[in-house]
Amino acid sequence: MSINERLRLVIEYQKMSIKAFAEEMDIPLRTLHNYLSGERDPNTPFLSKIALRLNINLNWLLIEKGELNILSTDERTLSSEELELLNHFNSCSNDIKRKVMVAINAIASDEKS
């Protein structure tokens, strides 16, 4: 499998549109299309950003070794409901994520009162 095919799998795994993925990774949509079509190979900073922001195994992304996703010990103990919530959150735009965080912080503050 080529790197552009693995990149497509990451986008599908994240349940994001190509446009949303480009926005999340802070790259021009045209650049992402070039990566996905194989016209250009993704650069190292871009691949590192994917690995760090989306918890994707960089070895898998580069050379298809290991699993796509890296799970920390804490993530392995999340319930299916929590994982679903995180997946929905991860598929949102940065603007929506900020709004969700404001709302959650407000709710948490109210519960403490």
Backbone hydrogen bonds, N-H to C=O, Kabsch-Sander energy under -0.5 kcal/mol:
donor,donor_aa,acceptor,acceptor_aa,energy
6,R,2,S,-2.2
7,L,3,I,-2.4
8,R,4,N,-1.8
9,L,5,E,-1.9
10,V,6,R,-2.1
11,I,7,L,-2.0
12,E,8,R,-2.5
13,Y,9,L,-3.1
14,Q,10,V,-2.2
15,K,12,E,-1.2
16,M,11,I,-2.1
21,F,17,S,-2.4
22,A,18,I,-2.3
23,E,19,K,-2.2
24,E,20,A,-2.7
25,M,21,F,-2.2
26,D,23,E,-1.1
27,I,22,A,-2.4
32,L,28,P,-1.9
33,H,29,L,-2.5
34,N,30,R,-2.3
35,Y,31,T,-2.1
36,L,32,L,-2.8
37,S,33,H,-2.2
38,G,34,N,-0.8
38,G,35,Y,-0.6
39,E,34,N,-1.3
40,R,34,N,-1.6
47,L,43,N,-2.1
48,S,44,T,-2.7
49,K,45,P,-2.1
50,I,46,F,-2.0
51,A,47,L,-2.2
52,L,48,S,-2.6
53,R,49,K,-2.9
54,L,50,I,-2.3
55,N,51,A,-0.8
56,I,50,I,-0.6
56,I,51,A,-0.7
57,N,68,L,-3.0
58,L,56,I,-0.5
61,L,57,N,-2.3
62,L,58,L,-2.6
63,I,59,N,-2.9
64,E,59,N,-0.5
64,E,60,W,-1.7
65,K,59,N,-0.9
70,I,55,N,-2.4
71,L,69,N,-0.6
72,S,70,I,-0.5
76,R,72,S,-1.6
77,T,73,T,-0.6
77,T,74,D,-1.0
78,L,75,E,-1.3
83,L,79,S,-2.5
84,E,80,S,-2.3
85,L,81,E,-2.2
86,L,82,E,-2.5
87,N,83,L,-2.5
88,H,84,E,-2.4
89,F,85,L,-2.5
90,N,86,L,-2.9
91,S,87,N,-1.3
92,C,89,F,-1.4
97,K,93,S,-2.5
98,R,94,N,-2.2
99,K,95,D,-2.0
100,V,96,I,-2.7
101,M,97,K,-2.4
102,V,98,R,-2.2
103,A,99,K,-2.3
104,I,100,V,-2.9
105,N,101,M,-2.6
106,A,102,V,-2.1
107,I,103,A,-2.4
108,A,104,I,-2.7
109,S,105,N,-2.2
110,D,106,A,-2.2
111,E,107,I,-2.0
112,K,108,A,-1.5
113,S,109,S,-1.2
